[in-house]
Amino acid sequence: MAPLIPFTSRWRAARERRRRAMACVAPALDEPAADDVAWLAGAAAAGDEDHARWELRYARMAIAVLVAERDALDDRTGSDVAAALWASFASDERVAPDLRPLAVRQLSERLATYREAFRARGASGAAERMARVLLAFASDGARSAGAPLGRATAVLSGYVDAANAALVAAYGPVSLPDHLPPSEVAGRG
């Protein structure tokens, strides 16, 4: 007798959540544009293109999680996207096996720091605060103002837009009735 496969509605729903989360993560794993890498290497990373490339990769991955946490209607989406990111990162072929623990620590540190900048309130916007984080991680932090800041802000704003587009593509646009808060909509249905 063949074993029964658990095609329950709960299992199907969890599988669909994982599929959607992976759809959000996939664009965040794309390589950064070569001109952005060259720019960051010259502007902040003392010419080190590998370091600049990794900082842009980390920024893009962190932003995918942060956008999902902020913009998704379902509170589980941010956790689902984070889990999908970590699962993908665990098998990322761009990371040498002996350097994987270091890469995991670095991504964790970047995610926490970008989260703080993304959520902070203040005179500067989230994109500018995250740009300062990018420049600080790419360098000693001393060159985080002036011309590099504008370009870094533009690059990261593009990452936010791309992450939001991936979220909408995977989950659909958020549509809320004007007279109800999101917490009340979630309880209906």
VENKA-V293129 format. One record per residue. N is the residue number from 1. RES is the residue in one letter. D_FIRST is the distance of its C-alpha to the first C-alpha in whole Angstrom. Layout:
BEGIN
n=N res=RES d_first=D_FIRST
n=N res=RES d_first=D_FIRST
END
This chain:
BEGIN
n=1 res=M d_first=0
n=2 res=A d_first=4
n=3 res=P d_first=6
n=4 res=L d_first=9
n=5 res=I d_first=12
n=6 res=P d_first=15
n=7 res=F d_first=17
n=8 res=T d_first=20
n=9 res=S d_first=23
n=10 res=R d_first=24
n=11 res=W d_first=22
n=12 res=R d_first=23
n=13 res=A d_first=27
n=14 res=A d_first=27
n=15 res=R d_first=26
n=16 res=E d_first=28
n=17 res=R d_first=31
n=18 res=R d_first=30
n=19 res=R d_first=30
n=20 res=R d_first=34
n=21 res=A d_first=35
n=22 res=M d_first=34
n=23 res=A d_first=36
n=24 res=C d_first=39
n=25 res=V d_first=39
n=26 res=A d_first=39
n=27 res=P d_first=43
n=28 res=A d_first=44
n=29 res=L d_first=42
n=30 res=D d_first=45
n=31 res=E d_first=48
n=32 res=P d_first=51
n=33 res=A d_first=54
n=34 res=A d_first=56
n=35 res=D d_first=59
n=36 res=D d_first=58
n=37 res=V d_first=57
n=38 res=A d_first=60
n=39 res=W d_first=62
n=40 res=L d_first=60
n=41 res=A d_first=61
n=42 res=G d_first=65
n=43 res=A d_first=65
n=44 res=A d_first=64
n=45 res=A d_first=62
n=46 res=A d_first=65
n=47 res=G d_first=63
n=48 res=D d_first=60
n=49 res=E d_first=58
n=50 res=D d_first=55
n=51 res=H d_first=55
n=52 res=A d_first=56
n=53 res=R d_first=53
n=54 res=W d_first=51
n=55 res=E d_first=53
n=56 res=L d_first=52
n=57 res=R d_first=48
n=58 res=Y d_first=48
n=59 res=A d_first=50
n=60 res=R d_first=48
n=61 res=M d_first=45
n=62 res=A d_first=47
n=63 res=I d_first=48
n=64 res=A d_first=45
n=65 res=V d_first=43
n=66 res=L d_first=47
n=67 res=V d_first=47
n=68 res=A d_first=43
n=69 res=E d_first=44
n=70 res=R d_first=48
n=71 res=D d_first=47
n=72 res=A d_first=43
n=73 res=L d_first=43
n=74 res=D d_first=40
n=75 res=D d_first=41
n=76 res=R d_first=37
n=77 res=T d_first=38
n=78 res=G d_first=40
n=79 res=S d_first=38
n=80 res=D d_first=35
n=81 res=V d_first=38
n=82 res=A d_first=39
n=83 res=A d_first=35
n=84 res=A d_first=34
n=85 res=L d_first=38
n=86 res=W d_first=37
n=87 res=A d_first=34
n=88 res=S d_first=35
n=89 res=F d_first=38
n=90 res=A d_first=36
n=91 res=S d_first=35
n=92 res=D d_first=39
n=93 res=E d_first=40
n=94 res=R d_first=44
n=95 res=V d_first=43
n=96 res=A d_first=44
n=97 res=P d_first=41
n=98 res=D d_first=44
n=99 res=L d_first=46
n=100 res=R d_first=43
n=101 res=P d_first=44
n=102 res=L d_first=47
n=103 res=A d_first=46
n=104 res=V d_first=44
n=105 res=R d_first=47
n=106 res=Q d_first=49
n=107 res=L d_first=46
n=108 res=S d_first=46
n=109 res=E d_first=50
n=110 res=R d_first=50
n=111 res=L d_first=48
n=112 res=A d_first=50
n=113 res=T d_first=53
n=114 res=Y d_first=52
n=115 res=R d_first=51
n=116 res=E d_first=54
n=117 res=A d_first=56
n=118 res=F d_first=54
n=119 res=R d_first=54
n=120 res=A d_first=58
n=121 res=R d_first=61
n=122 res=G d_first=64
n=123 res=A d_first=67
n=124 res=S d_first=65
n=125 res=G d_first=61
n=126 res=A d_first=58
n=127 res=A d_first=58
n=128 res=E d_first=61
n=129 res=R d_first=60
n=130 res=M d_first=57
n=131 res=A d_first=59
n=132 res=R d_first=61
n=133 res=V d_first=58
n=134 res=L d_first=57
n=135 res=L d_first=61
n=136 res=A d_first=61
n=137 res=F d_first=57
n=138 res=A d_first=59
n=139 res=S d_first=62
n=140 res=D d_first=64
n=141 res=G d_first=64
n=142 res=A d_first=68
n=143 res=R d_first=68
n=144 res=S d_first=66
n=145 res=A d_first=68
n=146 res=G d_first=70
n=147 res=A d_first=69
n=148 res=P d_first=66
n=149 res=L d_first=65
n=150 res=G d_first=65
n=151 res=R d_first=63
n=152 res=A d_first=60
n=153 res=T d_first=60
n=154 res=A d_first=60
n=155 res=V d_first=57
n=156 res=L d_first=55
n=157 res=S d_first=56
n=158 res=G d_first=54
n=159 res=Y d_first=51
n=160 res=V d_first=51
n=161 res=D d_first=51
n=162 res=A d_first=48
n=163 res=A d_first=46
n=164 res=N d_first=47
n=165 res=A d_first=46
n=166 res=A d_first=43
n=167 res=L d_first=42
n=168 res=V d_first=43
n=169 res=A d_first=41
n=170 res=A d_first=38
n=171 res=Y d_first=39
n=172 res=G d_first=41
n=173 res=P d_first=45
n=174 res=V d_first=46
n=175 res=S d_first=47
n=176 res=L d_first=49
n=177 res=P d_first=51
n=178 res=D d_first=54
n=179 res=H d_first=55
n=180 res=L d_first=52
n=181 res=P d_first=51
n=182 res=P d_first=47
n=183 res=S d_first=46
n=184 res=E d_first=47
n=185 res=V d_first=45
n=186 res=A d_first=42
n=187 res=G d_first=42
n=188 res=R d_first=42
n=189 res=G d_first=39
END
